[in-house]
Each structure stands twice: as structure tokens, then as C-alpha cells.
Amino acid sequence: MNARTGRFILRGMILLAAITWLAAVALAAPGAQGGAAQSPGQGQGAQGGLAQQVQKVQQPSPFAGTEDARLGVWAGAWEESVRFAGDPDDKPSGTGTWSARVFWGLYVVINYELKGPDGKYHAHAVIAFDHGAKTYRLWWFDDGANIDEYTGAWKDDNTLVFELKRTSEGKIFRERLTYTHVSEDEVHTRIEQAFGTEPFKLYLESAAHRVAMAEAQGGQNQQRQQGQQRRRPPGE
């Protein structure tokens, strides 16, 4: 199998994981079948059966290894405060919420929402370890029709760094995302941007704290992300 074929297969698996996650959320949401919301411990009828099916889909893959398992620290539900460049240290101007789930022990699928000075922003992301290239990858899809792909590596036991390089409006644009797993219940994010060979400049920083899952679990396997914001080049 050549490298190109391998990439197509990996992307196909990632898209399948994303679709499965969205379907599971839709089916498990309270009232999704037109009935009343159920409290924990209920759901022995149709929704209970669907939850069991979802759980079976998410059995760990035999290909999942140590590098894949390390991504599990981001799984769960999180709330964060977001400080953009120029915000006072004690007065962040944004707040974010995001949830991350693990699929097959291989992929972390993320839904993200930000409330900032420019209004609301929504995004969907997938993080995975590329077994062929021996690197981590992050795919980011947002409501501004942006589709970005980052490559990354662990800087140390608790810090995962991703970088992107692409052309934006005829200029080389670079971005660096640094995710720090401070503790089981706290994650810090730092986003830096630059054009051409200019040094990176801070775009935003955030501190996220773990919260209880607000939606029905649908039998999903929780383990232990991230928060990001609409990526606008500096000075835009």
C-alpha cells in the first residue's frame, strides 16, 4: 500500500468517526425521539438499545497503541476562559465550551463553541496519531468554511504542540497551537500566528476546566483537549 492510498484510508476512517459521533449525539439527546427527557439510570427502552449499539461500535481497535492512548487526556466536557492578545491578564474577553470523545481508541472528536467579542464561533475537530507518518494530526473544521490540517508532537509528557503552514491571500501564514495538560481537570491552550518568516505573535490563551457532561452519554467511553478560536491573521 503506497503513502497516498494510506492517507485516503486514514481520512476515510476519521470522517467515519466524526459521522458516528454526530449520529450518536443526535440519537442520545433528550427528546430526540419525541419523548420526555430521561434522567440518568433510565433509557431501558429504545434509547437504551441505541446506547448499547453505540458502545459496541466504539470497542477499542486492535491497532490502538500507546501513542493513541495519550490523546485520551483531552476527552470529557470543558469550560474555558479565553484571553485574546491585548486583553488584560485579569479580564479575558471570551468564554468557550467544548466536549471531546474517544473513538475506537484511535481518534478524539471535538465539538467547540466560543463566545467572544465578535460573537459566537463553532468548530468541529479530529485529533489522531498517524501510524504511517509517526506524527500527530489535527483536522479543524469551522463555521467560517475553514478546513485546516496541523501536524504535531509531544514537547514533553504534558505538552502537545501542533503547527500549520499554508498560503493566505498570497502570503505564507503559520500557526502554532500549544496544548498543556496541567492536571486531570485543567487544560491550557496557546495560539500563536505569523506571516512569512516573522516571529510568532500571541493570538490567544485559554484555561479550561473539566465539568460534568451536560448531554446523555449514549454509552460512550469517557476518558480524560483544547479550546481554539476563529483563526484570523494578525491585524485583520
LUMLO-870501 format. One line per 3 residues: their letters; for each residue x, y, z of N, C-alpha, C, CB. Coordinates in Angstrom, 2 decimals. Glycine has a CB too. Example, Ala and Ser with C-alpha at 12.3 -4.5 7.8 and 13.67 -1.06 7.14 Angstrom:
<rs>
AS) 13.19:-5.69:7.80:12.30:-4.50:7.80:13.20:-3.30:7.80:11.31:-4.47:9.05  12.85:-2.25:7.08:13.67:-1.06:7.14:12.90:0.03:7.87:14.08:-0.60:5.72
</rs>
This chain:
<rs>
MNA) 0.85:-1.19:0.00:0.00:0.00:0.00:0.88:1.24:0.00:-0.96:0.00:1.22  0.67:2.14:-0.99:1.51:3.33:-1.05:1.01:4.40:-0.09:1.56:3.88:-2.48  1.82:5.49:0.04:1.51:6.53:1.01:0.19:7.23:0.70:2.62:7.56:1.06
RTG) -0.08:7.43:-0.61:-1.31:8.12:-0.99:-2.54:7.31:-0.61:-1.32:8.41:-2.49  -2.48:6.01:-0.87:-3.60:5.14:-0.51:-3.79:5.13:1.00:-3.37:3.72:-1.03  -2.68:5.10:1.74:-2.76:5.10:3.19:-3.44:6.35:3.72:-1.39:4.97:3.79
RFI) -3.14:7.51:3.11:-3.75:8.76:3.55:-5.25:8.75:3.30:-3.11:9.95:2.85  -5.66:8.23:2.13:-7.08:8.15:1.83:-7.81:7.27:2.83:-7.30:7.62:0.42  -7.21:6.14:3.19:-7.84:5.23:4.15:-7.95:5.90:5.52:-7.03:3.92:4.27
LRG) -6.88:6.58:5.98:-6.89:7.25:7.27:-7.96:8.32:7.32:-5.52:7.86:7.57  -8.05:9.15:6.24:-9.04:10.21:6.23:-10.46:9.65:6.21:-8.83:11.13:5.04  -10.63:8.53:5.48:-11.94:7.90:5.45:-12.36:7.42:6.83:-11.94:6.74:4.49
MIL) -11.41:6.83:7.59:-11.71:6.37:8.94:-12.04:7.53:9.86:-10.54:5.57:9.50  -11.33:8.64:9.69:-11.56:9.81:10.53:-12.94:10.40:10.27:-10.48:10.85:10.30  -13.32:10.51:8.99:-14.64:11.04:8.65:-15.73:10.13:9.17:-14.78:11.22:7.14
LAA) -15.51:8.81:9.10:-16.48:7.86:9.63:-16.64:8.04:11.13:-16.05:6.42:9.31  -15.53:8.28:11.84:-15.59:8.50:13.28:-16.41:9.75:13.60:-14.18:8.63:13.87  -16.20:10.81:12.80:-16.94:12.05:13.04:-18.43:11.86:12.81:-16.42:13.16:12.14
ITW) -18.79:11.18:11.72:-20.20:10.94:11.41:-20.85:10.09:12.50:-20.34:10.25:10.04  -20.13:9.06:12.96:-20.66:8.20:14.02:-20.90:9.00:15.29:-19.70:7.05:14.31  -19.99:9.88:15.63:-20.13:10.70:16.83:-21.36:11.58:16.74:-18.89:11.56:17.06
LAA) -21.56:12.27:15.60:-22.70:13.14:15.43:-24.01:12.37:15.49:-22.60:13.89:14.11  -24.03:11.18:14.89:-25.23:10.35:14.93:-25.54:9.91:16.35:-25.07:9.13:14.03  -24.48:9.56:17.11:-24.69:9.11:18.49:-25.25:10.22:19.35:-23.37:8.61:19.09
VAL) -24.75:11.44:19.17:-25.25:12.57:19.94:-26.70:12.85:19.62:-24.42:13.82:19.68  -27.05:12.81:18.32:-28.42:13.08:17.90:-29.38:12.05:18.47:-28.51:13.10:16.39  -28.98:10.79:18.46:-29.85:9.72:18.95:-29.97:9.72:20.46:-29.35:8.39:18.48
AAP) -28.91:10.13:21.15:-28.91:10.07:22.61:-29.48:11.31:23.26:-27.53:9.84:23.10  -29.65:12.41:22.49:-30.12:13.66:23.07:-31.52:13.49:23.64:-30.11:14.78:22.03  -31.81:14.12:24.82:-33.14:14.02:25.40:-34.19:14.53:24.44:-33.21:14.79:26.72
GAQ) -35.27:13.79:24.27:-36.35:14.21:23.40:-36.09:13.95:21.96:-36.61:15.63:23.58  -34.99:13.29:21.60:-34.67:13.08:20.19:-35.72:12.24:19.50:-33.31:12.42:20.05  -36.39:11.34:20.25:-37.40:10.50:19.65:-38.81:11.05:19.89:-37.29:9.09:20.18
GGA) -38.88:12.32:20.36:-40.16:12.95:20.58:-40.70:12.71:21.97:-41.14:12.45:19.57  -39.98:12.01:22.85:-40.42:11.72:24.20:-39.86:12.70:25.19:-40.04:10.33:24.59  -40.16:12.47:26.46:-39.67:13.36:27.50:-38.23:13.05:27.81:-40.52:13.24:28.76
AQS) -37.51:14.04:28.36:-36.11:13.83:28.74:-36.05:12.79:29.84:-35.45:15.16:29.20  -34.99:11.98:29.83:-34.83:10.93:30.82:-33.69:11.26:31.76:-34.59:9.59:30.15  -33.83:10.84:32.99:-32.78:11.07:33.97:-31.80:9.92:33.92:-33.36:11.23:35.38
PGQ) -30.57:10.09:34.45:-29.61:9.00:34.48:-30.22:7.76:35.12:-28.35:9.43:35.24  -29.96:6.60:34.53:-30.50:5.36:35.05:-31.72:4.90:34.29:-30.83:5.52:36.50  -32.35:5.83:33.49:-33.46:5.45:32.65:-32.92:5.02:31.29:-34.48:6.60:32.50
GQG) -33.80:4.97:30.27:-33.34:4.66:28.93:-33.21:3.19:28.70:-32.03:5.32:28.66  -34.10:2.37:29.28:-34.02:0.93:29.06:-34.78:0.51:27.81:-34.56:0.19:30.26  -35.52:1.51:27.21:-36.29:1.19:26.01:-35.47:1.39:24.77:-37.55:2.04:25.94
AQG) -36.06:2.15:23.81:-35.40:2.34:22.51:-34.05:3.02:22.67:-36.28:3.15:21.57  -34.00:4.08:23.50:-32.75:4.80:23.65:-31.69:3.93:24.31:-32.96:6.07:24.45  -32.10:3.06:25.26:-31.15:2.18:25.90:-30.53:1.23:24.90:-31.80:1.41:27.02
GLA) -31.36:0.71:23.97:-30.84:-0.19:22.95:-29.88:0.51:22.03:-31.97:-0.78:22.15  -30.19:1.76:21.67:-29.30:2.53:20.79:-27.97:2.78:21.48:-29.95:3.86:20.38  -28.03:3.06:22.79:-26.79:3.31:23.54:-25.90:2.08:23.49:-27.10:3.70:25.00
QQV) -26.49:0.90:23.62:-25.70:-0.32:23.59:-25.06:-0.52:22.22:-26.57:-1.53:23.94  -25.80:-0.15:21.16:-25.23:-0.28:19.81:-24.05:0.65:19.64:-26.30:0.01:18.74  -24.19:1.89:20.13:-23.10:2.86:20.02:-21.88:2.35:20.76:-23.53:4.23:20.56
QKV) -22.09:1.77:21.94:-20.97:1.28:22.73:-20.23:0.17:21.99:-21.47:0.76:24.10  -20.98:-0.70:21.30:-20.34:-1.77:20.55:-19.49:-1.20:19.42:-21.40:-2.72:19.99  -19.98:-0.14:18.77:-19.22:0.48:17.68:-17.88:1.00:18.19:-20.02:1.63:17.04
QQP) -17.83:1.41:19.47:-16.64:2.07:19.99:-15.68:1.13:20.71:-17.06:3.15:20.91  -15.78:-0.15:20.49:-14.81:-1.06:21.09:-13.42:-0.70:20.57:-15.17:-2.55:20.75  -12.39:-0.71:21.43:-11.04:-0.33:21.02:-10.56:-1.12:19.80:-10.07:-0.53:22.17
SPF) -9.90:-0.43:18.90:-9.33:-1.08:17.72:-8.08:-1.88:18.11:-8.98:-0.02:16.64  -7.84:-3.00:17.45:-6.61:-3.75:17.74:-5.36:-2.99:17.31:-6.64:-5.10:17.04  -5.54:-1.92:16.53:-4.40:-1.10:16.09:-4.07:0.01:17.08:-4.69:-0.50:14.73
AGT) -4.94:0.24:18.08:-4.70:1.31:19.04:-3.51:0.96:19.93:-5.96:1.57:19.91  -2.61:1.93:20.09:-1.41:1.71:20.89:-1.18:2.82:21.88:-0.21:1.56:20.00  0.02:2.88:22.41:0.37:3.87:23.44:0.23:5.29:22.94:1.79:3.64:23.91
EDA) 0.68:5.55:21.70:0.63:6.91:21.17:-0.82:7.37:20.99:1.37:6.99:19.83  -1.70:6.46:20.65:-3.12:6.80:20.52:-3.72:7.08:21.90:-3.90:5.66:19.81  -3.39:6.23:22.86:-3.96:6.34:24.21:-3.62:7.67:24.87:-3.47:5.19:25.08
RLG) -2.50:8.26:24.53:-2.09:9.52:25.15:-3.09:10.64:24.88:-0.70:9.93:24.65  -3.82:10.54:23.78:-4.79:11.58:23.43:-6.02:11.55:24.34:-5.22:11.42:21.99  -6.21:10.46:25.08:-7.37:10.33:25.93:-7.45:11.36:27.04:-7.40:8.98:26.53
VWA) -6.34:12.03:27.35:-6.36:13.02:28.44:-7.27:14.20:28.12:-4.94:13.53:28.73  -7.58:14.44:26.83:-8.40:15.59:26.45:-9.89:15.28:26.49:-8.01:16.06:25.06  -10.26:14.00:26.56:-11.67:13.63:26.49:-12.46:14.12:27.69:-11.80:12.14:26.36
GAW) -13.71:14.49:27.45:-14.58:14.97:28.51:-15.25:16.27:28.11:-13.80:15.16:29.79  -15.85:16.95:29.07:-16.50:18.23:28.84:-15.73:19.32:29.57:-18.00:18.20:29.30  -15.60:20.48:28.90:-14.75:21.53:29.45:-15.39:22.91:29.28:-13.38:21.50:28.78
EES) -15.07:23.82:30.20:-15.43:25.22:30.08:-14.14:26.02:30.23:-16.52:25.65:31.15  -13.99:27.07:29.42:-12.73:27.81:29.45:-12.94:29.32:29.39:-11.86:27.38:28.30  -11.97:30.04:29.92:-11.89:31.49:29.76:-10.82:31.76:28.72:-11.57:32.22:31.13
VRF) -11.11:32.69:27.81:-10.22:32.96:26.68:-9.73:34.40:26.74:-10.94:32.69:25.34  -8.43:34.57:26.73:-7.83:35.90:26.74:-7.12:36.13:25.42:-6.83:36.06:27.93  -7.62:37.10:24.65:-7.00:37.44:23.38:-5.84:38.40:23.60:-8.04:38.06:22.41
AGD) -4.93:38.46:22.62:-3.81:39.40:22.72:-4.37:40.81:22.90:-2.89:39.31:21.45  -3.91:41.51:23.91:-4.42:42.84:24.19:-5.39:42.88:25.35:-5.08:43.39:22.97  -5.98:41.73:25.70:-6.85:41.68:26.87:-6.02:41.80:28.14:-7.68:40.37:26.89
PDD) -6.52:42.48:29.17:-5.82:42.49:30.46:-5.73:41.07:31.01:-6.54:43.42:31.49  -4.67:40.78:31.74:-4.49:39.44:32.29:-5.66:38.99:33.13:-3.23:39.38:33.11  -6.27:39.93:33.86:-7.35:39.56:34.77:-8.74:39.75:34.16:-7.24:40.37:36.02
KPS) -8.82:40.08:32.85:-10.12:40.31:32.23:-10.18:39.67:30.84:-10.41:41.82:32.14  -10.25:38.36:30.77:-10.39:37.70:29.46:-11.73:38.08:28.84:-10.27:36.16:29.60  -11.75:38.26:27.52:-12.97:38.74:26.86:-13.76:37.64:26.17:-12.62:39.79:25.85
GTG) -13.33:36.38:26.35:-14.06:35.29:25.71:-14.29:34.12:26.65:-13.31:34.81:24.49  -15.33:33.34:26.37:-15.59:32.10:27.10:-15.88:31.00:26.09:-16.78:32.28:28.10  -15.45:29.80:26.40:-15.64:28.69:25.47:-16.13:27.45:26.18:-14.37:28.39:24.74
TWS) -16.80:26.58:25.45:-17.18:25.26:25.93:-16.86:24.25:24.85:-18.69:25.22:26.32  -16.39:23.08:25.26:-16.12:22.04:24.27:-16.20:20.67:24.91:-14.75:22.25:23.63  -16.54:19.70:24.07:-16.60:18.32:24.53:-15.77:17.47:23.58:-18.06:17.80:24.61
ARV) -15.09:16.48:24.13:-14.22:15.62:23.33:-14.48:14.16:23.69:-12.73:15.98:23.54  -14.60:13.30:22.70:-14.85:11.88:22.91:-13.83:11.05:22.14:-16.29:11.51:22.50  -13.54:9.89:22.68:-12.59:8.98:22.05:-13.35:7.93:21.25:-11.67:8.30:23.11
FWG) -12.89:7.65:20.03:-13.48:6.62:19.18:-12.47:5.54:18.87:-14.02:7.23:17.89  -12.85:4.29:19.19:-12.05:3.11:18.89:-10.64:3.16:19.48:-11.95:2.94:17.40  -10.41:4.05:20.43:-9.09:4.18:21.00:-8.11:4.84:20.05:-8.57:2.85:21.40
LYV) -8.61:5.39:18.93:-7.74:5.96:17.90:-7.93:7.45:17.69:-7.97:5.24:16.59  -9.17:7.93:17.79:-9.47:9.30:17.42:-10.16:10.04:18.55:-10.34:9.34:16.17  -9.83:11.32:18.70:-10.53:12.20:19.62:-11.33:13.18:18.77:-9.53:12.96:20.59
VIN) -12.65:13.17:18.95:-13.56:14.00:18.16:-14.08:15.12:19.06:-14.74:13.16:17.56  -13.97:16.36:18.60:-14.23:17.53:19.43:-15.30:18.43:18.81:-12.94:18.33:19.65  -16.22:18.91:19.65:-17.16:19.97:19.28:-16.85:21.18:20.15:-18.64:19.51:19.44
YEL) -16.75:22.34:19.52:-16.30:23.53:20.24:-17.21:24.73:19.96:-14.85:23.87:19.86  -17.43:25.54:21.01:-18.20:26.78:20.84:-17.53:27.89:21.63:-19.67:26.60:21.30  -17.38:29.06:21.00:-16.75:30.22:21.64:-17.70:31.40:21.61:-15.42:30.58:20.95
KGP) -17.75:32.15:22.71:-18.45:33.42:22.76:-17.40:34.48:23.00:-19.58:33.43:23.89  -17.14:35.30:21.98:-16.10:36.32:22.08:-16.59:37.67:21.63:-14.91:35.92:21.27  -15.68:38.64:21.51:-16.05:39.99:21.10:-16.74:40.04:19.74:-14.83:40.86:21.06
DGK) -16.45:39.08:18.86:-17.05:39.06:17.53:-18.29:38.19:17.45:-16.04:38.59:16.52  -18.80:37.74:18.59:-19.99:36.89:18.58:-19.63:35.43:18.79:-20.74:37.06:17.28  -20.55:34.55:18.38:-20.34:33.12:18.58:-19.55:32.51:17.43:-21.68:32.41:18.73
YHA) -18.80:31.47:17.77:-18.00:30.74:16.80:-18.11:29.26:17.12:-16.49:31.21:16.81  -18.30:28.43:16.09:-18.44:26.98:16.28:-17.42:26.24:15.42:-19.87:26.52:15.93  -16.95:25.12:15.95:-15.98:24.33:15.19:-16.10:22.85:15.57:-14.53:24.83:15.46
HAV) -15.55:22.02:14.70:-15.52:20.57:14.89:-14.09:20.14:14.56:-16.61:19.82:13.98  -13.53:19.24:15.36:-12.14:18.84:15.13:-11.94:17.35:15.38:-11.19:19.66:16.01  -10.89:16.81:14.76:-10.50:15.42:14.98:-8.99:15.40:15.21:-10.90:14.50:13.76
IAF) -8.55:14.74:16.29:-7.13:14.58:16.57:-6.80:13.09:16.50:-6.75:15.17:17.98  -5.67:12.75:15.87:-5.29:11.34:15.75:-3.79:11.22:15.60:-6.00:10.68:14.54  -3.29:10.02:15.90:-1.89:9.71:15.66:-1.80:9.00:14.32:-1.28:8.82:16.81
DHG) -0.99:9.54:13.42:-0.79:8.95:12.09:0.25:7.85:12.22:-0.35:10.04:11.03  -0.20:6.61:12.19:0.71:5.48:12.40:1.76:5.36:11.29:-0.08:4.19:12.50  1.39:5.76:10.07:2.34:5.65:8.96:3.43:6.70:9.02:1.60:5.76:7.66
AKT) 3.02:7.96:9.28:3.98:9.07:9.31:4.61:9.26:10.69:3.29:10.36:8.89  4.11:8.55:11.69:4.63:8.65:13.06:4.56:10.08:13.57:6.07:8.15:13.12  3.41:10.71:13.35:3.20:12.08:13.83:1.74:12.24:14.21:3.61:13.13:12.75
YRL) 1.45:13.25:15.01:0.06:13.54:15.36:-0.53:14.50:14.35:-0.05:14.12:16.80  -1.83:14.39:14.13:-2.52:15.27:13.20:-3.78:15.83:13.84:-2.87:14.52:11.89  -4.09:17.07:13.46:-5.31:17.73:13.92:-6.02:18.31:12.69:-4.99:18.85:14.97
WWF) -7.28:17.90:12.51:-8.11:18.46:11.45:-9.13:19.38:12.11:-8.82:17.33:10.60  -9.25:20.60:11.60:-10.12:21.61:12.20:-11.10:22.13:11.15:-9.29:22.78:12.79  -12.41:22.02:11.44:-13.47:22.48:10.55:-14.32:23.49:11.31:-14.34:21.27:10.03
DDG) -14.55:24.71:10.75:-15.33:25.68:11.49:-16.45:26.28:10.66:-14.43:26.78:12.00  -17.28:27.11:11.32:-18.44:27.69:10.64:-18.07:28.84:9.72:-19.45:28.16:11.65  -16.78:29.10:9.57:-16.31:30.09:8.60:-15.82:29.42:7.33:-15.21:30.94:9.19
ANI) -16.15:28.11:7.16:-15.77:27.31:5.99:-14.26:27.08:5.92:-16.24:28.00:4.72  -13.58:27.15:7.06:-12.14:26.87:7.12:-11.91:25.39:7.39:-11.46:27.73:8.21  -11.01:24.78:6.63:-10.60:23.40:6.85:-9.08:23.40:6.92:-11.14:22.44:5.70
DEY) -8.54:23.15:8.10:-7.09:23.19:8.29:-6.58:21.86:8.81:-6.70:24.31:9.25  -5.35:21.52:8.44:-4.71:20.30:8.92:-3.36:20.65:9.53:-4.55:19.26:7.77  -3.16:20.24:10.78:-1.93:20.51:11.51:-1.18:19.20:11.76:-2.24:21.23:12.85
TGA) 0.13:19.31:11.92:0.93:18.17:12.37:1.57:18.56:13.70:2.02:17.76:11.29  1.77:17.55:14.56:2.30:17.89:15.87:3.04:16.77:16.56:1.21:18.33:16.73  3.56:17.10:17.74:4.32:16.13:18.54:4.28:16.59:19.99:5.80:16.00:18.04
WKD) 4.55:15.65:20.90:4.62:15.98:22.32:5.95:16.67:22.60:4.46:14.70:23.19  5.89:17.86:23.20:7.10:18.58:23.60:7.65:17.98:24.88:6.81:20.08:23.80  6.75:17.57:25.77:7.10:16.86:26.99:5.91:15.99:27.36:7.48:17.84:28.16
DNT) 5.91:15.42:28.54:4.85:14.49:28.91:3.47:15.12:28.94:5.14:13.90:30.25  3.39:16.43:29.08:2.09:17.09:29.23:1.78:18.14:28.16:2.01:17.73:30.57  2.68:18.35:27.21:2.51:19.44:26.24:2.53:18.91:24.81:3.61:20.49:26.42
LVF) 1.41:19.10:24.11:1.28:18.67:22.72:1.25:19.91:21.83:0.00:17.80:22.50  2.16:20.00:20.85:2.29:21.19:20.01:1.97:20.84:18.55:3.71:21.79:20.12  1.07:21.61:17.95:0.71:21.44:16.53:1.13:22.69:15.75:-0.82:21.18:16.37
ELK) 1.51:22.48:14.48:1.86:23.63:13.63:1.21:23.49:12.26:3.39:23.76:13.49  0.93:24.63:11.67:0.30:24.73:10.35:1.07:25.73:9.51:-1.20:25.13:10.46  1.22:25.45:8.23:1.82:26.39:7.29:1.03:26.32:5.99:3.34:26.08:7.05
RTS) 0.47:27.47:5.57:-0.30:27.50:4.33:-0.25:28.89:3.74:-1.77:27.06:4.58  -0.81:29.04:2.56:-0.85:30.34:1.90:-2.19:31.00:2.17:-0.61:30.20:0.38  -2.17:32.25:2.63:-3.37:33.01:2.91:-3.27:34.36:2.22:-3.60:33.18:4.43
EGK) -4.16:34.59:1.24:-4.17:35.84:0.49:-2.80:36.13:-0.13:-4.59:37.00:1.39  -2.18:35.10:-0.67:-0.90:35.25:-1.34:0.31:35.30:-0.43:-0.92:36.45:-2.14  0.09:35.15:0.88:1.19:35.20:1.83:1.28:33.87:2.58:1.00:36.37:2.82
IFR) 2.50:33.53:2.99:2.70:32.34:3.81:2.21:32.65:5.22:4.20:31.89:3.82  1.28:31.83:5.69:0.73:32.01:7.03:1.10:30.80:7.88:-0.81:32.20:6.99  1.58:31.04:9.09:1.96:29.97:10.00:1.18:30.11:11.32:3.50:29.97:10.27
ERL) 0.88:28.97:11.91:0.17:29.00:13.19:0.68:27.86:14.06:-1.36:28.89:12.98  0.80:28.13:15.35:1.25:27.13:16.31:0.24:27.04:17.46:2.68:27.48:16.85  -0.20:25.82:17.74:-1.15:25.55:18.82:-0.44:24.74:19.90:-2.41:24.80:18.30
TYT) -0.45:25.23:21.10:0.20:24.52:22.21:-0.86:24.16:23.25:1.32:25.40:22.86  -1.02:22.86:23.48:-1.98:22.35:24.46:-1.22:21.77:25.64:-2.91:21.29:23.83  -1.50:22.26:26.83:-0.82:21.79:28.03:-1.81:21.15:28.98:-0.08:22.95:28.72
HVS) -1.56:19.89:29.31:-2.40:19.14:30.24:-1.88:19.44:31.64:-2.38:17.59:29.93  -2.43:20.47:32.28:-1.96:20.92:33.58:-2.27:19.89:34.66:-2.59:22.27:33.94  -3.49:19.36:34.63:-3.91:18.33:35.57:-5.06:17.56:34.94:-4.33:18.94:36.95
EDE) -5.61:16.60:35.68:-6.73:15.82:35.15:-7.93:16.70:34.85:-7.12:14.72:36.13  -8.01:17.86:35.50:-9.17:18.72:35.35:-8.86:20.10:34.79:-9.84:18.88:36.67  -7.66:20.29:34.23:-7.31:21.61:33.70:-6.42:21.48:32.46:-6.61:22.45:34.78
VHT) -6.78:22.24:31.42:-6.02:22.26:30.16:-5.81:23.71:29.74:-6.76:21.46:29.04  -4.58:24.05:29.35:-4.27:25.38:28.85:-3.98:25.32:27.35:-3.08:25.99:29.62  -4.43:26.35:26.64:-4.20:26.44:25.19:-3.54:27.76:24.86:-5.53:26.29:24.41
RIE) -2.59:27.73:23.95:-1.93:28.95:23.49:-1.87:28.90:21.96:-0.48:29.10:24.11  -2.36:29.95:21.30:-2.33:30.03:19.84:-1.46:31.21:19.43:-3.78:30.18:19.25  -0.47:30.90:18.57:0.43:31.93:18.05:0.38:31.92:16.53:1.90:31.71:18.56
QAF) 0.53:33.11:15.92:0.44:33.24:14.48:1.56:34.10:13.92:-0.91:33.84:14.09  1.85:33.91:12.62:2.91:34.70:11.96:2.76:34.62:10.45:4.32:34.22:12.39  3.24:35.63:9.77:3.30:35.63:8.31:4.75:35.45:7.88:2.70:36.93:7.72
GTE) 4.96:34.69:6.82:6.30:34.52:6.27:7.28:34.02:7.31:6.79:35.81:5.70  8.40:34.72:7.41:9.45:34.33:8.37:9.41:35.16:9.65:10.82:34.46:7.72  8.32:35.93:9.81:8.20:36.74:11.02:8.12:35.85:12.25:6.97:37.66:10.94
PFK) 8.54:36.34:13.40:8.40:35.53:14.62:6.93:35.39:15.01:9.19:36.16:15.79  6.60:34.31:15.70:5.24:34.10:16.14:4.80:35.19:17.12:5.09:32.71:16.77  3.53:35.59:17.01:2.94:36.53:17.95:1.72:35.88:18.59:2.55:37.86:17.24
LYL) 1.51:36.17:19.86:0.37:35.60:20.58:-0.94:36.07:19.96:0.43:35.99:22.06  -1.84:35.10:19.75:-3.19:35.42:19.29:-4.18:35.28:20.45:-3.60:34.51:18.11  -4.10:34.15:21.17:-4.96:33.98:22.34:-4.38:32.93:23.27:-6.38:33.60:21.91
ESA) -4.84:32.98:24.50:-4.54:31.96:25.51:-5.84:31.61:26.21:-3.45:32.47:26.55  -5.95:30.35:26.66:-7.17:29.97:27.37:-6.82:28.98:28.48:-8.20:29.36:26.40  -7.70:28.95:29.49:-7.59:27.99:30.57:-8.93:27.28:30.69:-7.18:28.68:31.93
AHR) -8.94:25.96:30.49:-10.18:25.19:30.52:-10.21:24.29:31.74:-10.33:24.36:29.24  -11.40:24.11:32.30:-11.59:23.25:33.46:-12.69:22.24:33.17:-11.93:24.08:34.72  -12.47:21.03:33.65:-13.41:19.94:33.40:-14.73:20.18:34.12:-12.81:18.59:33.84
VAM) -15.84:19.86:33.42:-17.18:19.95:34.00:-17.92:18.65:33.70:-17.96:21.19:33.45  -19.06:18.47:34.34:-19.86:17.28:34.09:-20.47:17.34:32.70:-20.96:17.12:35.15  -20.57:16.19:32.05:-21.20:16.13:30.73:-22.65:16.58:30.84:-21.10:14.70:30.13
AEA) -23.07:17.52:30.00:-24.43:18.04:30.06:-25.41:17.19:29.28:-24.46:19.45:29.56  -24.92:16.44:28.28:-25.80:15.67:27.43:-25.74:14.19:27.77:-25.45:15.88:25.97  -26.69:13.42:27.26:-26.70:11.99:27.51:-25.46:11.35:26.93:-27.96:11.34:26.91
QGG) -24.93:10.35:27.60:-23.67:9.76:27.17:-23.82:8.81:25.99:-23.05:9.04:28.30  -24.98:8.17:25.85:-25.16:7.24:24.74:-24.20:6.08:24.83:-24.97:7.95:23.42  -23.76:5.70:26.02:-22.87:4.55:26.18:-21.45:4.83:25.75:-23.39:3.40:25.40
QNQ) -21.07:6.13:25.60:-19.75:6.43:25.08:-18.68:6.27:26.15:-19.73:7.82:24.51  -17.49:5.94:25.71:-16.37:5.68:26.62:-15.68:6.98:26.96:-15.38:4.68:26.01  -15.83:7.49:28.21:-15.17:8.72:28.62:-13.78:8.44:29.11:-15.98:9.44:29.69
QRQ) -12.86:9.30:28.74:-11.53:9.29:29.30:-11.26:10.71:29.72:-10.45:8.74:28.29  -10.11:11.11:29.57:-9.85:12.46:30.04:-9.95:13.46:28.89:-8.46:12.55:30.70  -8.82:18.11:25.78:-8.49:18.86:24.75:-7.94:20.06:25.13:-9.48:19.03:23.97
QGQ) -8.99:21.11:24.85:-8.44:22.09:23.99:-9.41:23.19:23.80:-8.04:21.50:22.69  -9.10:24.26:23.47:-10.03:25.25:23.05:-9.34:26.11:22.04:-10.57:26.07:24.22  -10.06:26.41:21.00:-9.47:27.25:19.98:-10.49:28.29:19.57:-9.00:26.41:18.77
QRR) -10.07:29.21:18.73:-10.93:30.29:18.32:-10.76:30.56:16.85:-10.65:31.54:19.13  -11.70:31.27:16.26:-11.61:31.57:14.84:-10.24:32.16:14.54:-12.72:32.54:14.41  -9.56:31.55:13.58:-8.19:31.95:13.29:-8.18:33.09:12.29:-7.37:30.76:12.76
RPP) -7.90:34.29:12.75:-7.80:35.43:11.86:-6.36:35.93:11.88:-8.78:36.55:12.27  -5.76:36.13:10.74:-4.38:36.60:10.71:-4.24:37.91:11.49:-3.90:36.79:9.25  -3.09:38.13:12.13:-2.88:39.36:12.90:-3.15:40.60:12.07:-1.45:39.41:13.44
GE) -3.80:41.59:12.68:-4.05:42.85:12.00:-5.28:42.84:11.13:-2.87:43.22:11.18  -5.97:41.72:11.05:-7.15:41.65:10.19:-8.31:42.39:10.82:-7.55:40.21:9.91
</rs>
